[in-house]
Amino acid sequence: MQHDVVIVGGAFAGLAAATYLGRARRDVVVIDAGQPRNRFASASHGFLGFDGSAPRDILATARQQLATYPTVRVIDGEAVAAEATGGGFAFTLATGETISSHLAILAFGLRDRLDPIPGLWERWGKTVLHCPYCHGFEFSDRKLGVLWRTPMSAHQACLVAEWGPTTLFTNGADLDADAAAMLERRGVAVEPARLAEFVGDGPQMTAAIMEDGRDVPVDALYVSPYSTLGSPIAAELGATVEDGPLGEIVTTDAERKTTVPGLYAAGDIAHAPHSVSLAVADGATAALSVHRALVFG
Ligand SMILES: Cc1cc2nc3c(=O)[nH]c(=O)nc-3n(C[C@H](O)[C@H](O)[C@H](O)COP(=O)(O)OP(=O)(O)OC[C@H]3O[C@@H](n4cnc5c(N)ncnc54)[C@H](O)[C@@H]3O)c2cc1C
């Protein structure tokens, strides 16, 4: 049996796409491995109507509402392989089951990679943060840090300073004169020494310990992780994948068509910046394009 659409990844972008297509009475299968990117945070902020809700609660509500639409099936599982079949696509689940469709939306999200500095990973989503719009308010006027990864980190530090006194930890990287002047104008402190570790009680952070033995007080640290696609399926299907400033991104046009006919991508894998609101909007955009393609060919 060939379904209208398979959606790989059923979190924010994928469930938004499924909701639109279910409302259009299309035959949709969502395959979801249940690991949304923000699962490390206890609360998600900034999504209208759900500000401060737990990420998995938002998704549970979305799934409950999606169950209203009889043409949508959600499978808890992982798509481990995919191939183009001429008239569409076939996805193989870890169980061995194969699901085929005319069109497909990839919404499988990103995997974050953090610098291997001790004390970062276990605080990811708690006091090690990716985005001040998502978590900055909760750390207002506290001691904030930004970890250097690219020259854009100086801009990030100037932005983060909006929320409190900020230190840019360059971890030994060189700052150019323009960046140094911009940071000084914004009142951002620069800590040039190499980092040994971040410490604190459990998920809390209290200080950065420098390799020279000094400690610099910090309550929350912003990082720009280098993120990779959550699944090799896009590349397996021949879609172009680019290397962007935040990591890998599937090339799409404004309608979220990839470079492979009939294959769409939505959410964090298709655009930056990254947030729940933007991923939901992206899923809806992809669904509208897919529906037009189903109707008009
Ligand atoms: C720590 C942290 C905190 C954040 N906090 C906020 C916040 O407060 N507010 C906010 O707006 N944004 C926040 N974000 C950003 C937000 O999490 C992302 O923008 C959003 O999750 C993107 O949604 P998505 O649907 O594109 O991808 P994801 O949420 O990553 O979902 C992808 C889904 O696809 C599934 N999947 C992957 N591979 C497969 C496969 N092969 N087969 C089947 N399923 C698969 C995954 O298991 C997952 O369920 C945060 C991000 C991080 C890292």
The ligand as a Gaussian input file, in Angstrom:
#p B3LYP/6-31G(d) Opt

LIG

0 1
 C       18.560000      22.035000      25.130000
 C       17.601000      22.735000      24.199000
 C       16.580000      23.524000      24.716000
 C       15.707000      24.179000      23.853000
 N       14.739000      24.977000      24.376000
 C       13.880000      25.602000      23.553000
 C       12.870000      26.458000      24.083000
 O       12.779000      26.677000      25.302000
 N       12.015000      27.052000      23.211000
 C       12.113000      26.858000      21.864000
 O       11.310000      27.432000      21.110000
 N       13.062000      26.054000      21.329000
 C       13.941000      25.424000      22.135000
 N       14.909000      24.620000      21.614000
 C       14.939000      24.400000      20.156000
 C       13.934000      23.283000      19.776000
 O       14.208000      22.152000      20.571000
 C       14.053000      22.903000      18.302000
 O       13.999000      24.056000      17.487000
 C       12.919000      21.944000      17.948000
 O       12.956000      20.806000      18.773000
 C       13.002000      21.526000      16.489000
 O       11.931000      20.675000      16.209000
 P       12.044000      19.573000      15.048000
 O       10.704000      18.966000      14.951000
 O       12.659000      20.171000      13.837000
 O       13.136000      18.517000      15.563000
 P       13.219000      17.655000      16.891000
 O       12.548000      18.316000      18.026000
 O       14.665000      17.339000      17.073000
 O       12.418000      16.329000      16.584000
 C       12.865000      15.371000      15.658000
 C       12.134000      14.072000      15.929000
 O       12.505000      13.120000      14.893000
 C       12.824000      11.899000      15.516000
 N       13.736000      11.123000      14.648000
 C       15.052000      11.328000      14.395000
 N       15.517000      10.418000      13.530000
 C       14.475000       9.610000      13.240000
 C       14.328000       8.464000      12.427000
 N       15.336000       7.993000      11.702000
 N       13.117000       7.864000      12.373000
 C       12.072000       8.354000      13.085000
 N       12.151000       9.431000      13.875000
 C       13.341000      10.066000      13.952000
 C       13.462000      12.308000      16.840000
 O       13.492000      11.209000      17.747000
 C       12.518000      13.443000      17.265000
 O       11.391000      12.957000      17.932000
 C       15.827000      23.991000      22.451000
 C       16.862000      23.196000      21.925000
 C       17.745000      22.585000      22.787000
 C       18.859000      21.752000      22.216000

